[in-house]
Amino acid sequence: MIETLSVSASNDNPTPSTADDDASLGEVIDFVKAYAQQETLGPLKGAGRWLAFGFAGSFALGLGLLFVLLGLLRLLQTEFDSWATTGPWSWAAYLIVFAVTGVLLFLTIKRIQQDSLFKEDK
């Protein structure tokens, strides 16, 4: 026995929802959720990693430069004891260290090149 299905010629009557339609709706929702996580959580994790490494690096460099500049100040004060600690030129060692700090800050800011979180193809 052969069963045949009749198909109506008009599309005026919407067909009732079947189990296949519900499964595809669930798949669409899953795809939308996966896409939203890929496009939001992925970049946020990358930004967090970028900020964490940036903070750790800047803290380490800042601490190292602080010790170098403090060492320079102590060097100037001990090696040039006659003019660096007494008399009218006692402030000169601080001015020299301040000038070196300004030069280092200028060079550091000039070297900053990456202005976004995303890698750009060049």
C-alpha positions in Angstrom: 0.0 0.0 0.0 1.4 3.4 -1.0 0.6 6.4 1.0 0.5 9.8 -0.6 0.5 13.2 1.0 -1.5 16.0 -0.5 0.0 19.5 -0.5 -2.2 22.5 -0.8 -1.4 25.0 -3.5 -1.9 28.0 -1.3 0.2 29.2 1.6 -2.6 31.1 3.3 -2.9 28.7 6.2 0.2 28.5 8.3 1.2 25.0 9.2 1.2 24.1 12.9 4.5 23.9 14.8 6.1 20.5 14.9 8.9 19.0 16.9 11.4 19.8 14.1 10.5 23.5 14.2 10.9 23.6 18.0 14.3 21.9 17.8 15.5 24.4 15.2 14.2 27.3 17.3 16.3 25.9 20.2 19.3 25.6 18.0 18.9 29.2 16.9 18.8 30.3 20.5 21.9 28.3 21.3 23.7 29.8 18.3 22.7 33.3 19.4 24.0 32.6 22.9 27.2 31.2 21.6 27.7 34.1 19.3 27.0 36.6 22.0 29.6 34.9 24.3 32.1 34.8 21.5 31.7 38.5 20.7 31.5 39.8 24.3 33.3 37.5 26.7 36.3 36.7 24.4 37.3 40.3 23.9 36.6 41.1 27.6 39.0 38.3 28.6 41.5 39.6 26.2 41.2 43.1 27.5 41.5 41.9 31.1 44.7 40.0 30.2 46.0 43.0 28.4 45.3 45.3 31.4 46.8 42.8 33.9 50.1 42.4 32.0 50.2 46.2 31.4 49.7 46.9 35.1 52.2 44.3 36.2 54.8 45.6 33.7 54.3 49.3 34.5 54.5 48.5 38.2 57.8 46.6 37.8 59.3 49.3 35.5 58.1 52.1 37.8 59.6 50.4 40.9 62.9 49.7 39.0 63.1 53.3 37.8 62.3 54.6 41.3 65.3 52.6 42.7 67.6 53.8 39.8 66.6 57.4 40.4 67.0 57.1 44.1 70.4 55.5 43.5 71.4 58.4 41.2 70.3 60.9 43.9 72.4 59.1 46.6 75.3 58.9 44.1 75.2 62.6 43.5 74.9 63.4 47.2 77.8 61.1 48.3 80.3 61.7 45.4 79.8 65.5 45.3 79.5 66.0 49.0 81.0 69.4 49.0 78.3 71.0 46.9 75.4 68.5 47.0 74.6 68.5 50.7 75.6 71.9 52.1 75.6 75.4 50.9 73.5 77.2 48.3 73.7 74.3 45.8 72.1 71.7 48.0 69.1 71.5 45.7 71.2 70.8 42.6 71.2 67.0 43.1 67.4 67.0 43.3 67.2 69.2 40.1 69.5 66.8 38.2 67.4 63.8 39.3 64.2 65.6 38.4 65.6 66.5 34.9 66.6 62.8 34.3 63.1 61.8 35.4 61.6 64.2 32.9 63.8 62.9 30.1 62.9 59.3 30.9 59.2 60.2 31.1 59.4 61.9 27.7 61.1 58.9 26.1 58.7 56.5 27.6 55.6 58.4 26.3 57.2 58.8 22.9 57.7 55.1 22.6 54.0 54.2 23.3 52.7 53.1 20.0 49.7 50.7 20.6 46.6 52.7 21.2 44.0 50.0 21.1 43.4 46.5 22.5 43.2 44.8 19.2 46.1 43.8 17.0 46.0 45.6 13.7 47.4 44.1 10.5 50.0 46.3 9.0 
